Structures are given as C-alpha cells and as structure tokens.
C-alpha cells in the first residue's frame, strides 16, 4: 500500500461513477482540491500541478461502512492494532468501521471509548465508530452508563460474543438504550445450546465433532426482536446464518415488527462442507450451515429482508488457528475480502445489481447507524473507492494488511480489484 498525502489537486480521469441516489452509471472526471470534491464533469482539462489518476474501466463509489469489526484494541494488539486494522479496512474499500467491544478490557466505560478514538487520530486512515458494552465486562448483569458512553463517542451498544441470556436484563438494556437513542446490536446465540464446533447434523456426526443446532441462533432472534419491539427500542441483528432465522424474520416483518439485520460473506459463499478437512480457518461463530441456508441468505439479500453485509472481521494469531478444530478460536479476517466476495457471488451471479450491493455496504449501514451516508458530489469531502470490476486479483498472504492471516480465502483469485481509496486528504494506492 502506497499512501500519498493530497497536497493540493487530485484529478481522477475517465471513471464510471456509481450514482446511488439516481441508480445510474456516469462516465466522469472528478477534480479534488484540498480533500474536497470541487468538480464532477466530463473532460476536465489536466494541469501539470495535478496529481492525476486514470480510472479508465473502473467504478467510482463512496467508501464502504462495516457494522461489525473486531480491532482487538485494547488488549490483543498481537492479533490486530488500529494501524493494521485500519489499513486492512482501506484495502477492502471501507472508510468507516464499527469496532466491537469484546476487547481486554471491554469497552464498558467512557475513558476506553475516548482512548480508542484518540489513538485512531494518530493514523487517521479510516473513521472508527466504537460500539460500547451493553453491560459491565460483558457479563450480562449490570448495565453500563449509556449517557457517558454516548457522550464519549459510542454509536451503539452490544455485549457481542456474550449474548444477554436474561430476558429481564435485556429488557432493561433496551429500555435504557431507548432513553439515549442508542442502537442495540444483538449477538443471537443460546449459549446452552451452542456448546459445539460446527453446525449440528449428519456431517458433524460423521466428522465426530460436537454440533451446534441452528435453533441456537433462531431462538434468540425471535426473543430479541419481540422484546425490542415491546419496549420500542432500536435493534440490529448481527451475522445471520440460518434459514430458520430468515423464515422467522420474514414472518415478523410481515407482522410489522421493526428491526434491521446483517449477514456476512462467508454465510453466502461457504457451507459446513468446507470443514470436511478439519481446517480451523473455516471455524466461525455462528457456524457455517448447509447449502439450503446459504441459498436462503442470498434470497433474503435479494428481497431486501437482510439490510446490510458486514465483515465480522475477527483476527487470530496463526499459532491459535493452527490448533485442532475443537480448540482453535472461531472467526476469520474479512475486511479485505468482504466486498470482493460479495461482488463475485451476488453481482456477477445475478442476485443483485451493483447499486443494490452498494446499498448493503453504504446506504443501509449509514441509515442503521443514524448517520449520513458518504456521497460523491461537489463540495463534499472526498471519500472515494476506485474499483476495477474486470481486473483479476489473487489474495495471497503477502498482500494481507491485517496483522493476522486467518482467512480461508488465501490464494483465491477474485474477479475485481480495489485499485485505490481516497480518504482524509490521502490517496491509498493498492
């Protein structure tokens, strides 16, 4: 990654602007002055003082937003730190990321939120939006002080990775969050049922591995949406993976229940069959499901039931992931591959057009967070991704910017490549 500060003028020539509001493609040049978009039109004349990029054959669209990133800071900087995590985000086209609170210590007080934001300013590559703990130490018992957490910069609350098992506590969390207009991110998992390694079924029995029934997700999906709607609080369901959960949500949506939800690329590109060789890089939480679940996820994305695609970027050290499948931690890195996987699986195979895909990565995540989505328009800050849809890209280990390398997609050839990202008066050339 080559990082250049935009001293004064940057001219992007011959790009194809993906105009999301109009759902149109436009052949344009874009002139950027001091980090702001000065002009968008055809045939802007070049100047010797301009830094010029030829974007012939490339799409130009706003920076992506990830609702679900694990940056491991503070406490596990051996797996990821703010610099490497931010570079991984930029390499994947993400300019805004929500960092989850399962850190050590957890993000359960305002001083840690302030620390995280101040540390990120040292690099200033992408914007970080902290998600604070719903309960102290993520223990599901004592509610955190949401007033001070929001004042410090938290955009949402969650005990991510530790679902709140007590319905009474969850009700209090949602009522208190509603007071401060905070979104609750729900990790839907019944821990008493989820004491396993992979999806429960014939294959888990055949492989001799402890199974996790898909209803462990669905039970909490149903419960959490009902409680949130009962108290009229905002709820977002994380990393949906099962057909049963989708069917329940489709029913609830028809009944008028309010919620937003996400899935991750590994749930519509991989299945439990990928675990046949006992490779821990396919161990995720919730676990990979069957082919029918994968197809139902894609159907829900197409019909708009699933609002967003998130990465659930979960870095782990190689030594941890090289343990046996029972012992190795769940999770894979995803910031650098999420958009490429989604483009290949959903756009090139006809499930979504490019506009609908970008809505899952930009428009809808911004709406869920209650913020304005980045736009490519005159007088706005330049926050632009340059993506070559026809160029091939091999995701080799030496091209990974994350500090951790736990990806099942290493050495995969992608149809499409992110060429550059413009953000915070910098251009990141990839």
Secondary structure, DSSP 8 states (H G I E B T S, - for coil): -EEEE--SEEEEEEEEEEETTTTEEEEEEEEEETTEEEEEES-----TTSEEEE-TTEEEEE-EEEEEEE--TTT-TTT--HHHHHHHHHHTTEEEEEE-S-SSS-S-SHHHHHHHHHHHTTT-SSEEEEEE-SBGGG-SSSB--HHHHHHHT--EE--TTS----HHHHHHHHHHHHHTT-EEEE----TTT--SSEE-SHHHHHHT--EE-THHHHHHHHHHHHHHHHHT--EEE-S---HHHHHHHHHHHHTT---EEEEEHHHHH--GGGGTT--GGG--SS----HHHHHHHHHHHHHTSS-EEE--EE---HHHHTS-TTTS------TTTHHHHHIIIIITTTSS-HHHHHIIIIIHHHHHHTS------TTSB--EEEEEEEEEEE--GGG--SS----TTTT-EEEEEEEEEEETTEEEE-
